[in-house]
């Protein structure tokens, strides 16, 4: 894969980000107003009671020279006072009564208490600079990323081409065919460093972006000198790996726009903004809390224009680059979910079907290795010939994992250790699939389960708890 961190002009992404967002030397360099910074600093003072300059710098992610400028304005306004010296002979600051009153008023307008936000205009440039679409996937990279996945060469190549297309991707097919598993591994192709702001300022609204559950940090700021000037990249940006965010049936329309919590007086970023410059997977498409058409209509303009238009309420709007690798995964027929206009904008639609016997064996071998059990060809032959064939159940990539795990559970319960036998897998089959009796009260695959004692891989006597009847797999 061509590394997106190495740009055409020879500069690394880190160097380009540093040119775009160097450590600020004054309030003007931050792109923020003095009032916003002063109110935020006072909130931290109210929260902590008293702070010295290093602790302020750590909390706000700003160098001491910028904070000195803010402190001077607050002292002239009578909102802070010097409380004495702290550790290392640094001055400790606290709020005056006037400062406490003004800060309480500020908290009524915004409850945000965190690092200083990043200016939204610079954030737009940052999103474009470190776009996820700058990476290029080649045949070697896609095979390395999918090394623990059983896929045909043709499907691997189709995935690679789709990832290079800068367009959305849809994975569809029957349940259990590996769509979610594949989608979760696509991020392996984009294991690159990017810089994510703790929050952004849109006019007077502060919207947190960094989320510890989504963004994986690469740097530890604890050892850095908080007072150094002009050192590296603006510390309001956190160095992280490209994010991966996956949502399913719980997704709601309110999560795709900026939300305001009137109780906490906080803004919440939409999910696609937290996933910016990374991978955003919408799993179980068609099972969300809103009709599919409503969800698709939300994405038509961003997919077409590469701009996302966000509503902050009160007549305020903001547009930001729509820079995510958007992946849809569904068990439904795409034609039942969306019209041609939306499907055209997706571009690549890859169908995942049931594996053949050869691919199924490869998956079975991989799962046996993962469970630290020996691969037994006779055991697999029993499953294929005595369980799958009579029931008509199609092979599925998820079945080896689930059936072997359940069979091992039973083996441990009755015997304490050892690899699974045929009767364990027959029991797992009976408990894994929904069972329906025939009108005559028979269970069609009973012969397959009862035959386990006669099959050559299960020559030992039947064990307690072995199934005596079978069921139809549906």
Secondary structure, 3 states (H helix, E strand, C coil): CECCCECCCCCEHHHHHHHHCECCCCHHHHCCCHHHHHHHHHHHHHHHCCEEHHHHHHHHCCCHHHHHHHHHHHHHCCCEEEEEECHHHCEEEEECHHHHHHHHHHHHHCCCCCCCCEEHHHHHHHHHHCCHHHCECCHHHHHHHCCCCCCCHHHHHHHHHHHCCCCCEEEEECCCCCHHHHHHHHHHHHCCEEEEECEEEECCEEEECCCCCCCCECCCHHHCCCCCCCCCECCCEEEEECCEEEECCCCCHHHHCCEEECCCCEEECCHHHHCCCEEEEECCCCCCCCCHHHHHHHHHHHHHHCEEEEEEECCEEEEEECCEEEEEEECCCHHHHCCHHHHHHHCEEEEECCCCHHHHHHHHHHHHHHCCCCCCHHHHHHHHHHHHHHHCCCCCCCHHHHHHHHHHHHHHHHHCCCCCCHHHHHHHHHHHCCCCCCCCCCCCCHHHHHHHHHCCCCCCCCCCCCCCCCCCCC
